[in-house]
């Protein structure tokens, strides 16, 4: 499902114009991005949490050049689904 599909689905179910729904969806996504860039997690009860994970410093190898490189510690965004959401998906996918 793409962002356009989400906008179409919301527009059909609510009767709101697609242009307004698209602006709302994009504003929601921008708000989430800005919050996470500032270092805050985003919690959506019943859906899941968008969290910031810390990746530790590690040593990696470039096999083709046979060299070792150091990957510094860094942070990445991650999604952790809510338990109710996971159970709904498990039940739906089994069918």
Secondary structure as the mmCIF struct_conf table of DSSP 4:
data_model
#
loop_
_struct_conf.conf_type_id
_struct_conf.id
_struct_conf.beg_label_comp_id
_struct_conf.beg_label_asym_id
_struct_conf.beg_label_seq_id
_struct_conf.end_label_comp_id
_struct_conf.end_label_asym_id
_struct_conf.end_label_seq_id
HELX_RH_AL_P HELX_RH_AL_P1 UNK A 3 UNK A 14
HELX_RH_AL_P HELX_RH_AL_P2 UNK A 18 UNK A 37
TURN_TY1_P TURN_TY1_P1 UNK A 38 UNK A 39
STRN STRN1 UNK A 42 UNK A 44
TURN_TY1_P TURN_TY1_P2 UNK A 45 UNK A 47
STRN STRN2 UNK A 48 UNK A 55
HELX_LH_PP_P HELX_LH_PP_P1 UNK A 56 UNK A 57
STRN STRN3 UNK A 58 UNK A 62
TURN_TY1_P TURN_TY1_P3 UNK A 63 UNK A 66
STRN STRN4 UNK A 67 UNK A 71
HELX_LH_PP_P HELX_LH_PP_P2 UNK A 72 UNK A 73
STRN STRN5 UNK A 74 UNK A 81
HELX_RH_AL_P HELX_RH_AL_P3 UNK A 83 UNK A 94
#
